[in-house]
Amino acid sequence: MTWTKLSDDFSDECHTLSDAAFRTHVEALIWVMRRETGGHIEARDLKRFAESPHVDLAVTELVSCGWWSVEAQGYRIRHHMEHQPEPDLIAKRRELTAERVKKHRRKKAGLDQESASVSASRPDPSRPVPGNPSSNAVTPGWPEVMEAR
């Protein structure tokens, strides 16, 4: 899962936008982060995410103020993309997380080498340790003590 990051002053920066442009811009930021496009929006995708009834006016406004630019078959978001992680960074984080979770699950199940070697080096607490009377189930000399009473 990805997250869209909005800075604390995001709404201050957007104060001059119309409601439709503000909504469309936020929805677009969320869309490009979920799709990991690096800020590119296909023109046909506007119908998929933009809920404003005035989306065409909103896009025109966002392009005219420089927050979006026209690009190939769609648009590129320029404003606030500096706060979003790049798609390759997201992919690398996802890969590292998957690897870490896999190792954790295998270790928890006792299937990896590291946990097997650690388990083998630990003594079984139910068995007495030779040369350590305090760990033995029966203390040496116990019967003699009982007979003396």
N, C-alpha and C positions, 0 to 999 in steps of 0.2 A: 504494500500500500504506500502510496506517496502522499505527501502533504503539500498544501499550498501555503506559502509563508507571506503574510502581510505585515508590514512594519507598523509600529505604533502610530506613525504619522501618515499612514496610507489614506485615511479619510480626509485629512487636511489637504493632501495633494490633490484629491479628487473633488474638492469643494466647488470647482467651476463646472464640473460635468453635469449634464442633465441626468435625471434619474435613470432613464433608459440607457445612457452611455455608461453610467456607473455600474448598473446591474450587468450589462453585457460584458463590460471589462472584467468584472469579478468572475462571472460565469466562464469567460474565456480563459482566464488564468487557471481556474480549477480544471477546465477541460484539457488544456495543454499539459498540465502536470499529471493528470490521471492517464493521459495517452502518451506521456513522455515524448513530446514532439519538439522540445527545445524552444517553444514559443511559436511554432508554425500552426496556422489554422487553415484547413481547406475551406473554401467558400461554401461548399455543400454541407459542411459540418455545422455552420451557423444555425441551420434549422433543427439540428439535433440537440443543441444545448441552450441556445438563446431563448429565454422565455418572454422577453419584452415584446409587446405588440409593435413597438417602434424600432425594431432591430436595425432596419436599413438606415434610419436617421442616426442611430447610435453609432454604427460602424463609420458612417461618413464623418461624424463628429470626432471619433477616436483617431481616424486617419488624419483629419485636418489639424488636430492639435499635436500630432506627432507621436502619439502613444502607440499607434499601430502604423504599419506601413503595408502597402500593397506589394505582394510577392507572388510570382508565378500564378498558381491557381487559387490563391487565397490571400492570407495576411500573415504578418509577423508582429507579435506583441513586442514592443520596445520598452514600455513602462513597466517597471517592477520585476522584470525578468532577472535582474542582477541579484535578487534575493532568493531565487529558485535554484536548486541544485541542477546541474546539467544531466541529461539522460545517461551518459556514460558513467557518471558518478553514482547515480541511482542504481544502475545495473551492477556496478562493482560492489556497492553496499549490500544489495540483494544477494549476490553471490557469496560474499563473506558471511552474511547472516545465515544463509542456507547451510554452509559448511560448518559453522559454529553449532547450529541447532542439530545437525546430523551427528556431530561428534558427541554432543551432550546426550542425545538419545541413545547412542550406542554405548556410551560410558554408563549411563543409568541402567541399561539392560545387561551390562557386564560383557559386552561383545567386542570391545576394542582391546588392543594389546596393553595400553597404558593401565587401564583399570584392572586387567587380569594380572599384570605383574605386581601392581600395588596390593591386590587381594592376596596373592601368593606370598608376599613378604610379611603380611600381618599374621600373627598367631591366632589360632582358633581359641576364643575365650572360654569355650566349654572344655578344653583339654588342658591338663596340667603342664606347666612349663618345667622341664628338667632343671634342677639346680635352684629353683625358686620356690621355697616352701610356702610363701604367702600366697602363691597363685594356685597351689595344688588344692584339689577338692578335699583331700584328707590330709590334715596336718601330721607330719611325722611325729611320732611319739604320743599321739593322741590316745591310742589304746592303753599305753602304760600309765598315762595320767589318770584315766578313768578307773583302772584297776587299783591305783593307790588310794583312791577315795574310799 
